[in-house]
């Protein structure tokens, strides 16, 4: 038997379902011959501080990339070895039925309970970009989940920004689901969205990877087994985990249904990690923008399941990029039309954004001939309609914008693709330009400004 190792998680089925299941079923011993003890902390944003204070640190832990990035900034280098679950659907904003909130701008002047540093804020920020909401006019009250519920129940908060199972509890106390990172029920824009890419991950300190890389691989093997059990034997798993997380089986099933348990390291995983990095740096929460090779490592998961590595690499074209008022394009760019009418396909999951883009297209004398709300739909509509211009959001439900761009350009390298995205990451922007994107526009944007710049580039 190998030496005993300690793993940390949180009492939260979104973050630590696989870890809890492996502990309950003793999968570490049966699947990998490991002697493991597990410690589960209260769900929240306190794990970085607890890890830093711990005299004996765990070999690995489950948390979101935010925790890993914080630890890097404090001198504890770690690696994301694999995602465990896409938990964006459980990161939710619940409004009180008496709050007077209907349209997004009704949030101005309201009090929202939220744990400081919570990932759900990214969903709020991306919603605000799509819907022109000024978050500076929203009062955020720093509370952990159980305190949010108490204040919400007492009518002291207009809304909470939290996660399952607390958000379901809030709905039993007079709350109404408003939106999550994956779904909007905002009146007039009820649809799937991608306002947050947030994944729980298996994270290992660099020192442990250096000393015992074989244990990291064994842990990933166990996590894969637990992931398969969750996906294929959900009924049995819910019986095991409900008592562990001290919630009813109904609450557990409702929370787990909003998650997508997967260890796939793809383009959306990359966007999520880099988006957290930039957000934390821009807001002064960390001191530097760590490079990708510092934040995650694919080599360990590749030894367990090489098909799970779907990160795209593109050759650099050495392009010189110009930026003007939030619009990026290559030097000496001209948008080719071959004398044809400007026909646009608009791909974005936000109705607000599509309406603003339609306005810009009309200003330059173009025509919107189709719309799409997912990457898959964008590909299908392109093949059906054959527009000469496509506007593409990068973070959409299902097939990502980056994958859709690659597919469309493979079918027609001459089409003019214009990215419209709240994901303004240096690495991702470089990737899409190398793929063949002509223009990159960051959200929020002014339709008149966009029309002026695009109009000046059309030949």
Secondary structure, DSSP 4 states (H G I P E B T S, - for coil): -PPEEEEEEES-HHHHHHHHHHHHHTHHHHHH--EEEEEEEPSSS-HHHHHHH-SS--SEEEEEHHHHHHHHHTT--EEEEEEEEE-GGGEEEEEETTS---SGGGGTT-EEEE-TT-THHHHHHHHHHHHT--GGGSEEEE--HHHHHHHHHTT--SEEEEETTHHHHHHTTTEEEEEESSEE-STT--EE--S---EEEEEEEHHHHHH-HHHHHHHHHHHHHHHHHHHH-HHHHHHHHHHHTTS-HHHHHHHHHT-EE---B-HHHHHHHHHHHHHHHHTTSSSS---HHHHB--HHHHHH-GGGB-----------EEEETTEEEETT--B--TT---EEEEE-S-HHHHHHHHHHHHHTT-EEEEEESSHHHHHHHHHHH--SEEEE-SS-SSS-HHHHHHHHHHH-TTSEEEEEES---HHHHHHHHHHT--EEEESS--HHHHHHHHHHHB-
